[in-house]
Amino acid sequence: MIRITQRQEQVQELKQIPQIKLANFLDLKETEFAGLIKEVEENPLFRQLWGKAIYYKKHASADFYFLPLKEEILSGSPSLTGGLFKKKKEMDLARKIGLEKFEEYFLFPERSLAFEEIAVRCGLRPGEVKLLMGFVNDLGIQSEFCRPSKAAAEYFAPSVKIAAIFKKGRNKLGIQYIQRYYAGVYKIDYLRLETLRKEKQVEGKSLKELLRKLNLINTRKTVLQKILDKITEKQKKYIMTADRNQMEVYQQKELAGEMRIHPSLISRSIRGKSVEIPSGEEIMVKDFFVKQKDKIRNLIQEVIRKEWKKIEDRVISGPLKDREISQILKDEHHIFIATRTVAKYRKQLKYDSSFKRKKANKR
């Protein structure tokens, strides 16, 4: 029996995607991307192959944020809020079958069942199953089911909050996607597809086009998932504490090297996207990448901002000299820079020398 490893499958998928097309695909707006997914999942060929050669596989470290939806399903008495009030019939059906079955058969189905079979297992009519399927497909498109982004107004640019990074226990982090479709990928059984093609159960041209779309969709989701996995690993201290001084030096080109993709694909994947950290603060994904010089500048600024409080508390006798700031960076942050380098960054930040700061304070 021929066996194809996961790595071989990934290589096979990526070979079908010219980089120029992938780059353009990563630039799609979230509404366009969600619309494409809905179109693919409603394709008769996709439905035919679902559970036979195409499956759904959740990312190991990811989930789907659907707290408002979950609260409504678990609620004993209907109290539809926000955009959910427009979907009263669908929500009544979700409550009827319960959260466990709603997740198993509608949110994260890992196998394909006919509408009639799902209807029997959930105590619904086939038409009601179809209605709930359409409701779930719409979740990724309608922002009314998501937590709104505050970053758009702050950065004066279109922004989409894609996920919330949350604490799992004392020292672990997890990712909850706000768009359902990012929580997993389509698993494609190429050997099974080849058998079906040879048996003429599927037409080659239609199958090729479907696979092209699925591979593009999977790549966009996988690239984003790997980026967020790396960020939560590298910037864990910052995410846990919300203290920007805890940010590690990390650049997009470094991540691109780790993922073995072109740096431009990283930039395209995160453009206009933000995440929420456990403190409730919303952060643009690009801001998790910090250059060495930016970290040094931020630390120098923080040291100088805190010096007058230390003077008042008699921790230090006066404004810190550049060599003293250099020593603090060495002792507290393991950053070794010369006194003249501290002076250069201090001037860029428009702070006077310690002598002038002391003189100004006496006025």
C-alpha positions as CSV (number, residue, x, y, z in Angstrom):
1,M,0.0,0.0,0.0
2,I,1.3,3.4,-0.9
3,R,1.6,5.9,2.0
4,I,2.0,9.6,1.7
5,T,3.5,11.5,4.6
6,Q,2.0,14.8,5.9
7,R,5.1,16.6,4.7
8,Q,4.7,15.1,1.2
9,E,1.1,16.1,1.1
10,Q,2.1,19.7,2.1
11,V,4.7,19.8,-0.7
12,Q,2.2,18.4,-3.2
13,E,-0.3,21.1,-2.2
14,L,2.2,24.0,-2.3
15,K,3.5,22.9,-5.8
16,Q,0.0,23.7,-7.1
17,I,0.1,27.3,-5.9
18,P,2.3,29.7,-7.9
19,Q,3.8,32.2,-5.4
20,I,2.4,35.2,-7.3
21,K,-1.1,33.8,-7.0
22,L,-0.6,33.0,-3.3
23,A,0.6,36.5,-2.6
24,N,-2.5,38.0,-4.2
25,F,-4.7,35.5,-2.3
26,L,-3.2,36.6,1.0
27,D,-4.3,40.2,0.1
28,L,-8.0,39.2,0.0
29,K,-10.2,41.1,2.4
30,E,-11.6,38.9,5.2
31,T,-15.1,39.3,3.8
32,E,-13.9,38.1,0.4
33,F,-12.0,35.2,2.0
34,A,-15.1,34.1,4.0
35,G,-17.3,34.4,0.9
36,L,-14.9,32.1,-1.0
37,I,-15.0,29.5,1.8
38,K,-18.8,29.6,1.8
39,E,-18.8,29.2,-2.0
40,V,-16.5,26.2,-1.8
41,E,-18.4,24.5,1.0
42,E,-21.7,24.8,-0.9
43,N,-20.1,23.4,-4.1
44,P,-21.8,20.1,-5.0
45,L,-18.5,18.4,-5.7
46,F,-17.2,19.5,-2.3
47,R,-20.3,18.0,-0.6
48,Q,-19.8,14.8,-2.6
49,L,-16.2,14.4,-1.4
50,W,-16.8,15.6,2.2
51,G,-16.1,12.7,4.5
52,K,-14.8,10.5,1.7
53,A,-11.6,12.3,0.6
54,I,-11.9,15.8,2.2
55,Y,-12.1,16.2,6.0
56,Y,-11.9,19.0,8.6
57,K,-9.0,19.1,11.0
58,K,-8.7,21.6,13.8
59,H,-5.4,23.3,14.6
60,A,-4.0,21.7,17.8
61,S,-3.5,25.1,19.5
62,A,-6.6,26.9,18.2
63,D,-10.3,27.1,18.8
64,F,-13.2,29.3,17.7
65,Y,-14.4,32.2,19.8
66,F,-18.2,31.9,20.0
67,L,-18.9,33.0,23.5
68,P,-22.1,35.1,22.7
69,L,-23.3,32.2,20.7
70,K,-22.4,29.6,23.4
71,E,-24.2,31.7,26.1
72,E,-27.3,31.9,24.0
73,I,-27.3,28.1,23.3
74,L,-26.7,27.3,27.0
75,S,-29.3,29.9,28.2
76,G,-32.5,28.4,29.6
77,S,-34.5,31.4,28.4
78,P,-33.9,33.1,25.1
79,S,-32.2,36.5,25.5
80,L,-30.9,37.2,22.0
81,T,-28.5,40.1,22.0
82,G,-26.5,42.0,19.3
83,G,-26.7,40.5,15.8
84,L,-28.1,37.2,17.1
85,F,-31.6,38.5,17.4
86,K,-31.8,38.4,13.6
87,K,-31.2,34.6,13.7
88,K,-33.9,33.7,16.2
89,K,-35.1,30.6,14.3
90,E,-31.6,29.3,13.9
91,M,-30.8,29.9,17.6
92,D,-33.9,28.1,18.7
93,L,-32.8,25.1,16.6
94,A,-29.3,25.3,18.2
95,R,-30.8,25.4,21.7
96,K,-33.0,22.5,20.8
97,I,-30.1,20.1,19.9
98,G,-27.8,21.5,22.6
99,L,-24.3,22.8,22.5
100,E,-22.5,19.4,22.3
101,K,-24.3,18.3,19.2
102,F,-24.2,21.8,17.7
103,E,-20.3,21.7,17.9
104,E,-20.0,18.1,16.8
105,Y,-22.3,18.2,13.7
106,F,-22.2,21.9,12.7
107,L,-19.3,23.9,14.0
108,F,-16.5,21.4,13.8
109,P,-17.6,18.4,11.8
110,E,-14.7,16.0,11.2
111,R,-16.8,13.6,9.1
112,S,-19.5,13.9,6.5
113,L,-23.0,12.8,7.1
114,A,-26.1,13.3,4.9
115,F,-28.5,15.9,6.1
116,E,-31.0,13.1,6.7
117,E,-28.5,11.3,9.0
118,I,-27.7,14.5,11.0
119,A,-31.4,15.2,11.2
120,V,-32.0,11.7,12.8
121,R,-29.1,12.2,15.3
122,C,-30.2,15.7,16.3
123,G,-34.0,15.2,16.2
124,L,-34.4,17.8,13.4
125,R,-35.9,17.8,9.9
126,P,-33.5,17.8,6.9
127,G,-34.6,21.4,6.1
128,E,-33.7,22.5,9.6
129,V,-30.3,20.9,9.2
130,K,-29.7,22.8,6.0
131,L,-30.8,26.1,7.7
132,L,-28.3,25.5,10.6
133,M,-25.6,24.7,8.1
134,G,-26.2,28.0,6.3
135,F,-26.2,29.8,9.7
136,V,-22.8,28.4,10.5
137,N,-21.4,29.3,7.1
138,D,-22.5,32.8,7.6
139,L,-20.7,33.1,11.0
140,G,-17.4,33.8,9.3
141,I,-18.8,36.6,7.2
142,Q,-21.0,38.6,9.5
143,S,-19.0,40.7,11.9
144,E,-22.0,41.1,14.2
145,F,-21.1,37.7,15.8
146,C,-17.5,38.9,16.5
147,R,-15.9,41.1,19.0
148,P,-15.4,44.5,17.3
149,S,-12.0,45.9,16.5
150,K,-10.9,49.0,18.3
151,A,-7.6,49.2,16.4
152,A,-9.2,50.4,13.2
153,A,-10.0,53.8,14.7
154,E,-6.6,54.0,16.5
155,Y,-4.6,53.3,13.4
156,F,-6.9,55.2,11.0
157,A,-6.9,52.2,8.7
158,P,-9.1,49.1,8.0
159,S,-8.4,46.6,10.7
160,V,-9.9,43.2,11.5
161,K,-9.6,41.5,14.9
162,I,-9.0,37.9,14.0
163,A,-8.3,36.2,17.4
164,A,-8.0,36.4,21.1
165,I,-4.9,35.0,22.8
166,F,-5.9,33.7,26.2
167,K,-4.3,32.1,29.2
168,K,-4.6,28.3,29.6
169,G,-3.7,27.7,33.2
170,R,-0.8,29.4,34.8
171,N,1.8,29.3,32.1
172,K,0.2,28.4,28.8
173,L,-1.4,30.4,26.0
174,G,-4.1,29.4,23.5
175,I,-5.6,31.0,20.4
176,Q,-9.3,31.6,19.9
177,Y,-10.2,32.7,16.4
178,I,-13.1,35.1,16.0
179,Q,-13.6,33.8,12.4
180,R,-14.7,30.2,12.6
181,Y,-12.9,29.2,9.4
182,Y,-9.4,29.9,10.7
183,A,-9.7,27.3,13.5
184,G,-8.8,24.4,11.2
185,V,-7.9,23.3,7.7
186,Y,-9.3,20.9,5.0
187,K,-7.5,17.5,5.2
188,I,-7.2,16.1,1.6
189,D,-6.8,12.4,1.0
190,Y,-5.0,12.4,-2.4
191,L,-4.9,8.6,-2.7
192,R,-8.6,8.4,-2.3
193,L,-9.2,11.2,-4.8
194,E,-7.0,9.4,-7.4
195,T,-9.1,6.3,-6.9
196,L,-12.3,8.2,-7.3
197,R,-11.0,9.9,-10.4
198,K,-9.9,6.6,-12.0
199,E,-13.3,5.2,-11.2
200,K,-14.7,8.2,-13.0
201,Q,-16.8,9.2,-10.0
202,V,-15.3,12.7,-10.2
203,E,-14.5,14.8,-13.2
204,G,-10.8,15.8,-13.5
205,K,-11.2,19.5,-14.5
206,S,-13.7,20.3,-11.8
207,L,-11.6,18.4,-9.2
208,K,-8.5,20.3,-10.1
209,E,-10.2,23.7,-9.7
210,L,-11.7,22.7,-6.3
211,L,-8.3,21.5,-5.1
212,R,-6.7,24.7,-6.2
213,K,-9.1,26.7,-4.1
214,L,-8.8,24.4,-1.1
215,N,-5.0,24.5,-1.2
216,L,-5.0,28.3,-1.3
217,I,-7.5,28.5,1.6
218,N,-5.5,26.0,3.6
219,T,-2.2,27.8,3.0
220,R,-3.7,31.2,4.1
221,K,-5.0,29.6,7.3
222,T,-1.9,27.6,8.0
223,V,0.5,30.6,7.4
224,L,-1.6,32.7,9.8
225,Q,-1.7,29.9,12.4
226,K,2.1,29.4,12.3
227,I,2.6,33.1,12.7
228,L,0.4,33.3,15.8
229,D,2.0,30.2,17.2
230,K,5.4,31.7,16.8
231,I,4.3,35.0,18.3
232,T,2.7,33.5,21.4
233,E,5.9,31.5,21.9
234,K,8.4,34.3,21.3
235,Q,6.4,37.1,23.0
236,K,4.9,35.0,25.8
237,K,6.2,37.2,28.6
238,Y,4.7,40.3,27.1
239,I,1.4,38.6,26.4
240,M,1.2,37.3,29.9
241,T,2.1,40.6,31.6
242,A,1.0,43.3,29.0
243,D,4.4,44.9,29.9
244,R,5.9,46.2,26.6
245,N,9.3,46.1,28.2
246,Q,9.0,42.3,28.2
247,M,8.8,42.2,24.4
248,E,11.6,40.2,22.8
249,V,13.5,41.4,19.7
250,Y,11.8,39.6,16.8
251,Q,11.7,40.5,13.2
252,Q,9.5,39.4,10.3
253,K,12.5,38.2,8.3
254,E,13.5,36.0,11.2
255,L,10.1,34.4,11.3
256,A,10.1,34.0,7.5
257,G,13.4,32.1,7.8
258,E,11.9,29.8,10.5
259,M,8.9,29.2,8.3
260,R,11.0,28.9,5.1
261,I,8.8,31.4,3.2
262,H,9.4,34.8,1.6
263,P,9.2,37.7,4.2
264,S,6.6,39.4,2.0
265,L,4.2,36.6,2.7
266,I,4.4,37.3,6.4
267,S,3.7,41.0,5.8
268,R,0.7,40.2,3.6
269,S,-0.7,37.6,6.0
270,I,-0.8,40.0,9.0
271,R,-1.6,43.3,7.2
272,G,-4.6,45.0,8.9
273,K,-5.0,42.1,11.4
274,S,-5.1,42.5,15.2
275,V,-5.5,40.2,18.2
276,E,-6.6,40.7,21.8
277,I,-4.3,39.7,24.6
278,P,-5.4,38.5,28.1
279,S,-5.3,42.0,29.5
280,G,-8.0,43.0,27.1
281,E,-5.7,45.2,25.0
282,E,-6.0,44.9,21.3
283,I,-2.6,44.7,19.5
284,M,-1.9,44.9,15.7
285,V,-0.1,41.6,14.8
286,K,2.7,43.6,13.2
287,D,3.5,45.3,16.5
288,F,4.6,41.9,18.0
289,F,7.7,42.3,15.8
290,V,10.3,44.4,17.4
291,K,13.7,45.5,16.1
292,Q,16.7,45.7,18.5
293,K,16.9,49.5,18.2
294,D,13.2,50.0,18.9
295,K,13.5,47.8,22.1
296,I,16.5,49.8,23.2
297,R,14.7,53.1,22.6
298,N,11.6,52.0,24.5
299,L,13.7,50.8,27.5
300,I,15.6,54.1,27.6
301,Q,12.4,56.1,27.5
302,E,10.9,54.0,30.3
303,V,14.0,54.4,32.5
304,I,14.0,58.2,32.1
305,R,10.2,58.4,32.7
306,K,10.6,56.6,36.0
307,E,13.6,58.4,37.3
308,W,11.8,61.3,39.0
309,K,9.6,58.8,40.9
310,K,12.8,57.1,42.0
311,I,14.3,60.5,43.1
312,E,11.2,61.2,45.1
313,D,11.4,57.8,46.7
314,R,15.1,58.4,47.4
315,V,16.1,55.4,45.3
316,I,18.5,57.6,43.3
317,S,19.9,61.1,44.1
318,G,19.3,62.8,40.8
319,P,18.7,62.3,37.0
320,L,20.5,59.3,35.6
321,K,23.6,59.8,33.5
322,D,24.0,58.0,30.2
323,R,26.5,55.6,31.6
324,E,24.1,54.8,34.5
325,I,21.3,54.1,32.0
326,S,23.7,51.8,30.1
327,Q,24.4,49.9,33.3
328,I,20.7,49.5,34.0
329,L,20.1,48.0,30.6
330,K,22.9,45.6,31.2
331,D,21.9,44.6,34.7
332,E,18.1,44.4,34.2
333,H,17.7,43.5,30.6
334,H,21.0,41.9,29.5
335,I,21.4,44.6,26.8
336,F,25.0,45.7,26.3
337,I,25.4,49.1,24.7
338,A,28.0,51.8,25.0
339,T,27.3,55.1,26.8
340,R,27.5,57.0,23.5
341,T,24.8,54.8,22.0
342,V,22.5,55.6,25.0
343,A,23.2,59.3,24.3
344,K,22.3,58.8,20.6
345,Y,18.9,57.2,21.4
346,R,18.2,59.7,24.2
347,K,18.6,62.6,21.8
348,Q,16.4,60.9,19.3
349,L,13.7,60.6,22.0
350,K,14.3,64.4,22.6
351,Y,15.5,64.0,26.3
352,D,18.1,66.4,27.6
353,S,21.3,65.3,29.3
354,S,21.1,64.5,33.0
355,F,22.6,67.9,33.9
356,K,19.9,69.8,31.9
357,R,17.1,67.6,33.3
358,K,18.3,68.3,36.8
359,K,18.6,72.0,36.1
360,A,15.1,72.1,34.6
361,N,13.6,70.4,37.6
362,K,15.0,73.0,40.0
363,R,13.1,75.8,38.2
